[in-house]
């Protein structure tokens, strides 16, 4: 391709998605992907170009094309075109200017596949849409705002947050799959598989463009750069920390690159808290956002400490059972925090959480204290898990850089 867009590695730390489309929300308001996010990214790319040029002038030595570096500073018209690129309107994933430029400069666009990748990506969307319609009809959110809801037994109140979060996920799965399909239909964000592109950032390895249509046709492409959701990973990963990597992935890259890395702290939990705070502010001033986002660092600290203290002491069977319980509690934590995110107001959020006795806050705090008492470390990394393969290690390194 005409250059390779990429960005330095970053933890994917953004968990909650933007607005769920209830009546007081615009149905396609999907958060930090906006002209602001694009221009912040572009400013960083221009700064990287200036730094590279200064270094080249100081040393008198040119290293040639650099992975992800812009060829020159975009003009005003180029900047406006990038900001209003049609594949980024509405629900389009976040993308860097380098990705946009590579799309425009694709030497053999006819060789880039789109139909088959689109069909592979689109097939679950109708099912997710039906599940959303069914679950939102059977378990409407408005019921939680009614006095009659709080006369129900505790198990019913606890259960209700599960289908609410289920409907929440299904709606966003459909929206983001449709957005990805829009990009794929335009051939936007396609890079050779060998470039090992990352959601939001682009390629992580230099990959020279093909020199002929025949060579371009023989290249295998993927659309990982504009991949915004991993539905299976979101639902079935074990840990809260892992789940954050699979949701709103391109925006997570943006937050990790420009917010997480500049956080005024060294700790992963504190950096995550800083990122969540700014993400909540980005979404708006509704108290429910802040209550939900700022519960996440407590869950991260609790799972890290307790897992570090106890999981390594278990045998293979015990670790498997631990992971099942951990997954179940992770999903219940997501359900619980989702209620604050969709109810929005302080009164409605606190009323619901109080009706279930702030169970996730209490459980997370208890787990954190137990982990501290047992001497658990803060990272929560699994020290006794079976040795991963080389490919697994490489993939994990790419995600966590």
N, C-alpha and C positions, 0 to 999 in steps of 0.2 A: 504494500500500500504506500501511499504517498506520505511516509512517516509513520511512526508508531506512537500513539498516545498512551501515557501511563502516568502513574503517580507513585510516590514512595508508599511503602506499606503502612498500614494503620489498623489498630484495633477497631472493630466495628462495634460501637458502643451504644448506638441509638436503638431503643427498644420499641417504645410506643409509636404507632403511626399517627398521622394527623387526623383531622376531623372525621368522625363517623357521620354519615349523611343523615342526621335526624333533621326535623323540620327547620330548626334554627341555624342550620349549616348549609353552606354551598356544597352540593354533592361531589364536586371535583376539587375541593380545597385540600390538597394533599401535602401541605406543609412546606418545608424549606426548599423544595424545588420551585424556584421562581426566578424572575430576572435578577433579584438580589443574589441568590445563591450562585447563579451563573457568573455574574460579574465579580463576585468575590473570588471565585475560582480563576477567572480570566486574569484578574489583577495579580494573583499568585503566579500564574504561568508567565505573565509578562515580567514579573520580578525575577523569576528564575532565569529568563532569557537575558535580562540585564546583568545579573550576577555572572552568568556564564561568559558573556561578552567582556566584562571587566577582567575576569580571570584570564581569558584568552589574551587580552591586551597586556596584562601585567606579565604574563609568562612568555608572550610572543610565540605561543605554540597552539595550533588548532588541533583538537582531538577528532574533528569530523562530527557527523551527526550524533546527537545524544538522545537517548531514549526519552520520549515524551517532550522534548524541548521544541518550542515554537520556532519556525524559520525566521519570523520577523514580528514586529509589533502590529497587531491588527489595526486597520483604519476604523474611523467612526462607522462607516457603512458596514464593514465586516462585523463590528461589535454589535450593531443593531440587528444584523441578520442572524447572528448567533443567538442573541437574546430572544428573538421571536421566531426561531426555527420551528417549523410547523410540527415536527415530530415531538417537540418538547412542550407544546401547548396542551392544556388540560392535564391529563394524568401522566404525561411522558416522564420516564426516569430522568434523573439528573445525569448530565454528561458534560465532560470538559470541552474546552475549545479545541484542544488537540484532536479529540474524537470527532468533533464536527468537521474540522479541517480535513482529516483523513477520509471522511465520507465524501467530501466534495472533490478530493484529489484522487479518489480511487481510480487507478489506471485502467482497469478492465471491469467495470461494474456489472457487465453482463455475465461474468463468471461467478459472481457472488450468489449463492443460493438463497432463496427466500421462501418459496412455497412450502417445501418440506419442513424446514425449521419452524415456520409459522404454524403448520398443522400439528406438529409435535407439541408445540407450546400451548396451542389453543384448546386442545381436546378436553381438558378437565373443566373449562370455564362454564359450559352449560350445566354441568352437574353442580358445581359450586353455586351457580345462580339459583337453581331450584332449591338447594339446601338453605340458602339465605332466605328465600321467600317463605319457605315452610317454617323455619325456626323463628323468623321475625313475626310471623303471623301467630304462631302458637304461644310465643313468649315475648310480647311487645314490651319495650322498655318503659313506656308510659305507665305500665302497671306499678312499677317501683315507686312512682311519685304519688300514688294513691294511698290514703289511710288504710284502706281495706287490706292492702298487701301486708302491712305490719301486724295484722291479726292472724296471719298464717303461722303455722308451727315453724320452729327454728329450722328443721331439715328442709322444708320447702323454701324458706328464704335463702338458705345456703345453696340449694340446688339451682336457684333461679339465675345466679350469675354465670353458670356454666353455659346455658343456651344463649344468653346475651352475648358473651364473648365469642361463642361459636358463630352467631350471626355476624358479629363484627368482623371476624376473620374471613368468612365466606364472601362478604361484600368486597373487602379489599383484595382478596384473591382474584375475583372477577375483574375489578378495575385495573389492577396491575398487570394481569395477564393480557388484557385488552391493550394496555399501553405498550407492553413489550411487543405484542403482535403488530402494532402500528409501526414501531421501529423496524421490526424484521421485514415487514412488507416493503419498506423503503430501502432495505439493505443497510440501514443505519446501525453502526456499532459492530459490524462484522469484522473480525480479525482472524488471521490464521490460528488454528488450534495451537500451533507451536509457539505462538507469542504468549500463551498463558495469560490471557486477559483477565482482569479482575473487575467486578461490578463497580462502576463509577470511575475507577482510576484508569482502566484500559490495560494495554499489554505490559507485562513485567519483563519480557525478554525481547531483545532486538530481533526483528524478522524482516529481511530485505524484501522489497516488493517484487512480484513476479515480472519478468522481462518480456513476456509474450502472452497472448490469450491462451495458448495451449498450456503453458505452465500455470497460469492463473486458474484454469479449469481443473488442474490436478491438485490444487491446494485444498485442504479441508478447513472450513471456516466454522467459527462459533459466534454466538451473540452474548457472551458472558459480560461484556462491558455494559450492556443495558439491561442485564438481569436484575430485577428489583425484588423478587420474592422467591424463596425456596419453600414451597408449601409443606413438603414432607419434613424438611429440617425444622421448620417452625413448630409443627405439631408433635414431632416425635424425638427431638433431641432431649437429652437428659437434664441439662443444667440451664439455669437462667442465663448464665454468661454465654453459653453456646447459642441459646435461642435468639439472643440479640444479633447474631451474625446473619440470620436468615430472613429478617424482616426489613422491608424498605431499604434494601441493600445499597443502592446507589446513594441515597441520602445519608445513610450511615457512613459511607465512605467520606462524604463531604463533611459531616460533623466530626468524624475522627480526624480528618486532615486539618481542619481549620479551627476546631473548638477543643477537642480532646488533647491534641498535642500542645496547645498553648495554655492548658489549664494551670492555675497557680498551685500545683501540688504534684507530688511524685507518686502517691499511692494510686493504684488502679481504682479502688473504690471512690476515693475523693475526686479523682479525675472524672470518673463516671458521674458522680454527683454534680460536678460543675457542668458537664455536658448536658445532663438532664435538666438542670435549672435553666440553662440558656435555651434548650429546646422547648421547654414549657413556655418560656417568655415569647419565643417565636410563634407558638401556636396562638397565644392570646393571654388575656388576663383572667380567664375563668379559674377559680380556685381548684376545681377538680383536676386540671392539668398538673398543677404543682403538687397536689396531694398524691397523685398517681406517680408522676415522674420521680418524686423524691422518696418514694417507698422503695424504688428499685435498688439504690445503693445499700439499704438495710438488707434486702434479700441477697445481694451479691456478697456482702460481708458475712452473712450468716452461713450461706452455703459453702463459701470458701473455708471458713474456720472449722465448721463441723466436719466437712468432708476430709479436710487435711488431718483432723484429729482422729477420726474413727474409721473411714473407709479402708485405709491401708492396713488396718489390723484384722480385717476380715479375710476369709478364704474366698476362692472363686465363686462358690455358691452364694456366700454372704454378700459379696460385691454385686452380684447380679440382682439379688433381692433389694439391695440398697439402691441400685439404679432405678428399679421399677418404682420404689417408693419416692425417690428423688424426682422422677419424671412426674408422678402424680401430684406431688406438692408444688412442683414448678408450674404445672398447668393451673392449679388452684390459685396460686399467687397471681398468675396472669389474669384469671377470671376476676379476682378481687380488685386488682388495680384497674382493670378495664371499667369497672363500675364507676369509679371516680372520673375516668376519662370521658365517659358518655353522659353521665348525669350533670357534670360541669359545675353546678353550684355548690357552695360550701355546705349549705343546709341539707340538700339532697344526698350528697356524698357521705357526710358524717352520719346522717340518719340511717342510711343503709349499712354502713360499716359498723355502726353501734348496734344495729339490730342483729348482726352476726358476731357481736362482741369483739370487734377488731381482731378477728382470729388470725389473720395472716401477720399483722404487726406483732401480736403476742407470740405466735409461733416462731417468727423470724428472730425476735429478740431473745427468746428462750434458747434457740439453736445457737445464736451468737455467743451468749453467755456460757453455754455448755462447751462450745468449741474453745473459748478462751480458757475456761477452767481446765480443760484437758490438754491445753498447750498446742492447739492447732495453729498452723501457719495461715497467713492471709491469702496466699495465692490460690489455694484450693486445687492445686494440680494433682492429678492422680499418679501417685508414685509407684503403685504396685500393679497397675494395669499391665496386661500383656504387651510385649514390645511391639510397637507399630511397625508396619512395613515402611520401606524407603519412600514409596509414593505417598503414603499417609503423612509421614513426617514432612515431606515437601509441601503438601497441600496445607497442612496445619501451619507451617512457617509462613506461607504466603498469606494466610488469613490473619495471622497475629502480628505481622511486621507493621 
